[in-house]
């Protein structure tokens, strides 16, 4: 099977299979209009193509969910197979899945079977009432994202946590159908207690210090508490039309498969290299990357892996995307504090200090004075913003936990000490320390890889 790949209303590329590998070829019209060596779909797939098979595979897999959600989707697609670890077994499996579910993806991408006659259009929006919303949330294990191909709901979005994608227009909820654009992501509290309130508190801090402009809140859906956030890659015009902005995560930008998202190393290495190579404003984006890193460290978030950092792409112009998917993992003692990427010489969230963050900024290419100022100013700003958490309509236990953890970590940071473990009484799960990962159930104690199988270059295993 071949795929047509669209960016908004432009057919920009075809994905073709050759000898059990997949390749992305830009259309002649696309190359003629934008020229060669332009990161149009991805920094790992510049024009004119064909994109290398391993990088094409990584880009396509990066559009799909992970874990149980992908397993549920694959069960609905004839011929699609996953490995025992729950990832596409062959490059063509991603093609089959995106042919079925790819009409509404991250960024401005849409995919459909080549020659099938589908092209992007406005689609339609079906209203969702209170009972319907509860049903959609309850059905997420069998219908990830709210997808139902038989009803024209063909969406795909990366991530391991259960989530629902909907549109919110004029204060009402709608299901996007036939390729209509969603505007919001809803994540119910499931494995980790009060995760919706935890993320709402942390992302409120991110908004207060200018790391995101997306509004977010907690909504009760039946007996469940659900985190709701605006998609930063969507804009609703006054006319009600939803406009997509293209983006990709750093695994896609580097040609790294989602299964290896914890293997990118320090942010100052491969992630910063992408920004130095492609950013339209390198200094601003490297400074932004250090602010993102400092924020996650200060709020006690260990999960800054390669799919939790993204870039925006606008016809070849690249910039760092807003911060997203951050919560205080330190509030859950089963998580051991091992970070998605190292900071300076540290790999533990508990041992990160001011020096480690400044060293990381210098390794990105920032002067020591600039890096120091970025770290100190961001830490002070987060501490000041934490005072306003009491005004949020979220569970008070999450507020108390996040405020106490932030207060201690900022104080330790600014006084030159390692930021340390969480203060007593701040745990939200009431359990003992362990080695679970945020995107697994607590009983699954498998840790992320201890070595980097990728070295300095993306994988080339096809």
N, C-alpha and C positions, 0 to 999 in steps of 0.2 A: 504494500500500500504506500502511496505517496501523500504528502500533506501540502496544502497551500498554507502559507503563513502570511498573515495580514498585520499591518500596523495601522490602527484606526481603519480608514477606508481604503488603504493602499495595499495591493497585493505585492509584497516585497520579495518573497522567497518561496522556493519549493524545497521540501525535504524528500530526498530520494534514497532508496535502498540499493546498495551495490555490494554483492558478496557478503551479505549479512551485517553490513555496517551502514550507517546513515550519514548523509552529507547534506548540508544546507547550501543551496545555490541561489544567489540573488537573481532576480529577473533582470533582463537586459535593460528594461525601462528604468529600473531602480538605479543600476550602476550608471546609466547615462545621465540621470538627474542629479546624483550626489557625488559621483566620482569614486576613485579607489581608496582603500584604506580608511574607510569611514566606519566607526562602530555604530551601526544602525540598529541591528537587533541586539548585539552584544559586543562588548570589548573583546571577547574571545572569538567573535565571528565577524571580522571587518569585511567590507566589500572588497573585491567582487565575489569572493568565494571561488570554488566550494569550500565551506568550512571543514576543518579537519574532523574526522569521524568521531574521535573521542570528545572533542569540544562540542560538536553538535549534539551528541548523546547527553553530555552534561547539561547543556542548555535546556533540552527538552525535558529531562528528568527534573530539572529545577522548576518547571512549571507545574509539576504534579505534587499532590500531598505525599506524606510519608506514613509509615506504620499502618495502623488499623484502617485509617481512612482510605489509603491506597489499596489495601487488600479488599475492602468492600467495593471499591470502584472496579478493580480488576475482575471481581467475580461476575460483573455484569457485561464484560466484553469478551466475546468469543475469540479465542486464540491468544489472549494476553496472559502471560505467565510471570510470576514473581519468584525470586529465590526464597530460600528458607528464612532469610533475613528480612524479607518483605520489600525488596527493591526490584525493579524491572530486570528480568533475567537476561534479555537480549535487547540490543538497541531498538529493534523493531517493536518491542512491547510498548515503549513510550509512544511510538507513532500510533499504534492501535488505540491506546488510551486517550491520546489527545484528539484523534479523529472522532471519538465519541463524546468527549467532555470539554474540548478546548475552545468553545465559542466565547467564553468570558474568562480571561486569565489575568495574571498580574501584569501591570503596566498597560501598554496599548496592544498587546498581542492577542490575536485570535487565530485558531487553527481549524481546518476542516479538510475532509478528504479531497484530494486534488480532482478537479473535473466534476465534482458533485453538484455544481450549480449554486452552492451557498456563497453569499458575500455579506459583509457586515451591513446592517441596517439598524434602524432605531429599536427593533424588537418590540416587545410590549411589557407592561408591568401589571401583574395581577395583585390586587390588594390582599393584605394579610390581616385578619382580625386577631383578637387576643387568643382565642382558642386555636387558630391556625398557627400562630407563633409558637405556642406551647407544643403543638404537635411537631412542628419542624425541629425544635430543639430536642424533643424526646426521640425523634427519628434519626438523629445524626449518626448513631452507630451503623445503621443500614443505609442511610442516604447522606453521606458526607457532604458538607457545604450546602445541603438542601438540593443537591443535584438529582434530577429525575429525567433522563433522556427521553423517556416516553411522553413526558409532558412538556418537552422543549426546554428544560432547564439543564443546560450543558455547561457547567462551570468547573474550573480547576484552579486551585490556589495552594501554594506550598505550605508546609508546616506539618508537625506531628500532632499538635493538640487539636481536639475536636473544635470545629468552628462552622458558623453559618454565614453565608454572604447574602445580603439583602440590599434593597434600595430604600432610602428614606427620603420622601419628597413631600413637601408641605406638611411635615410633621406626621406622616403616615408611612407604614411599612408596606413594601411591595416585593414580590418575587420577580426577579429579572428573567424574562423568557425570550427565547429565540435570539440570543446574543445581546440583549439589552445590558447596559452597564450597571453593576452594583455600586453602592456608595458606602456601605458600612460592613464591618465584620463583627460578629457576635460570638463570644467565647464563654461557654458555660463553665461554672466551677465543677470540676469532676474529681481528679485525683488529689490535687493539693488543696487543703482547706483554705477557704477565703481567698482563692487565687484571683477571682474577679475584683474583689475589693483591694487586694494587694496591688494588682496591676493598675487599677484606677488611681490609687494613691501615688504610685511611682510615676505614672505618665502625667499626672497633674503637676508634679514637680518638674518633669521634662518640659512641659508646656510653659511653666512659669519662668524657666531660665532660657527659653528661646530655642530649645532643641527640636520642637515640633509645634505645628499650628493646629493639629487635629484635635477636635473636641472628643472627649470620652467620658463615660459614666457607667454606673452599675444599674441594671434593670432587673426587677424580679419578674421571672417568667414561670408562672406556676410556683412550685416549691423551690425553683432553682434561682440562684443569683448569677447573672450573666454580665460579662464585661462587654461594653459596646464602644466601638471606636470608628471614627470617620477614616475612610481610606485616603491616604495622602496622595495617591495616584489618581484620584477622581476629583473633578470640580463640577458642582452643580451651578449652571448659569441661571440668571434671573428668569429666563424663559422656561426653566425646568429641564433643559437638555443637559445630559451628563457627559462631560468631556474627559477622556482618558489621557493620562500622561505616561510616557513609557519609562520603565525602570527595570532593573535587574539586580539580583543579589550578588554578593562578591564571589560566591561559588560559581555562578554562571559566568561572571566577568573573567574569572580565571580558568574556566574550563574544567572545574572540579565537580565531581558528582555529589549530590546531597549526602550520600552515605559517608563522605569524607569531610563533612562540614566542620568537624573539630580538629582538622589536621592542617589548617592554614598557617599555624605558627603565630608569632607576634604580629599585631596590627602594623607595626613599622616595617614589616618585611613585604610580603606579597600584596597585601591590601593597599598599603601606601604606594607601592610600585605602580599599581593600576592608576591611582590618582595622579601620580607624577607623570605618567605616560599620556593620559587622556583628558585630565581636568582642564576646563576653561579658565579656572582660577586656582592654581595649585596651592598657593599659600593659604587661601581661605579654606580650601577643602582639607588640607592637612591639619590646620588649626581646628576645624570642625571635627575631624576624626579624633583628635586628642580630647576635645570636649566630650564627645560621645564616650570615649574610653574612661575618662575621669568620672563622668556621671555614673556609669555602671559600677565603677569601683566604689564610689561614695555611697550609693544606695544599696550596696551589697548584692549585686547581680552578677553571678558567675557565668551566665549563659550567652556571652557575646561571641557566638560562633560565626562561621562564614556566611550563614544565611540570615543572620540578624544584623547585617550591615548591607546597605544597598546604595546604588547610584541611580540618578536620573539621566536619561539620554534623550536629547532633543536634536534629531538630525545631525548627529555627530558631536554635539556639545555635551560634555559630561560634567556632572556636579554631584556632590555628596547628597544623598537623600536624608530626610528627617529621621530622627531616632524613632524606633518602634519596638514592640515586643520586649519591654523591660519590666521586670518586677523584682522584688526583694527576695531572692532565693535564700538568703541567709536566715530568713524567718522559718525555714524548714530544715531542722537538724539532720534529716536523712541525707541532705546534700552536703558533700564534703568540702566545698569551696574551691575545687579545682576548676580553673577558668577555661573558657573555650579557646583562649589564646593567652600566651604569657604577657606580662607587663614588666618591661625591663628584664631583670634577672629572676623575677618571681613568677611562679605558676599557681600559687595559692592566693585566693581572695583575702585570706586572713593576714598574709605577709606583705601585701602591697603597701607601700608608703609613698611619701611625696617624692623621694629620690627616684623610685622606680618609675613613676609616671613622668617625671621630667626627663629621665633617661630615654623613655620610650618616645617622647616628643622630639628629643634631639636625634634619635635614630630615624625618625620620619623625615628629618631635614630642617627642623625648626631650631633657631638659636636658643641657647639655654635660658636667656632672659625671657624670651617669648613663651617658651614652654612653662617656665615657672609661673609667670603671670597668668597664663591660661588655667593652670591647675588650681592656683590659689583663688582666683576670681570665681571659677565655676564652683568650687567647694563652698565658698562663702555664700554664693547665690542660692545653692541648694539648701544650705542651712537656714537662710532667711525665708525661703519659700515653704519649708517644712512647717513653719509656724501657722500657715494658712490651711493646713490639711484638716483641721477641726471643722472647717466650714463645709467640707464635702459631705454629700449624702451617701456615705459608705459606712461599713461596719466599724465601730469604734475600736475593736481589737486590732484591725489592720492599721488604723491610724496610729495607735499607741506603739505598735511594733515597729512600723516604718520610721516614725519620729525618733524613737529611742535609738534605733540602729544608725540612722543618719547622724544624729547628734554625737554619738560616740565616735563614729568613723571620721567625721569632719574634724572633731577635736584632736583625735590622734594624728590625722594627716597634717594639720597645720602646726602641730608641735613636733613633727619629725619622727613620729613613732609608727610602727606597723599598725594598720587599721584594726586588726584583731578580729576575734570571734564576736558573735552577737551577745549583747548584754543578757543577763538572766531575766527570765520572764517575758522574752519577746517572741518565743516560738509560737507559731500558729498551728502546728500539728501535734504539739505536746509529746513528741517522740524523741528517741535518743539519736545521736549522730550516726550516720551510715554512709553509704556510697551510691545511692540512687542517682539517676540523672533526671533533669527536669522533664524531659519528654518521654519518660517511662514511668510505669507504676512503681511505687516504693518497693514492692517485693522483687522487682527485677533489678538487681544490684550490679549489673554489668557496667563497668566503667568505660569511658571513651578511650581510644588508643593512646598509649603512652609514647609512641614514636610517630614521626611524620613520614608515612610511606611515600609522600609526594616529592620529597626533596625540594628543590628550587623550581621545578617545572611541573605543570599539570600532568596528570596521568595520561598515558598513551596506550591504554589497554583496549581501546575500541569499544 
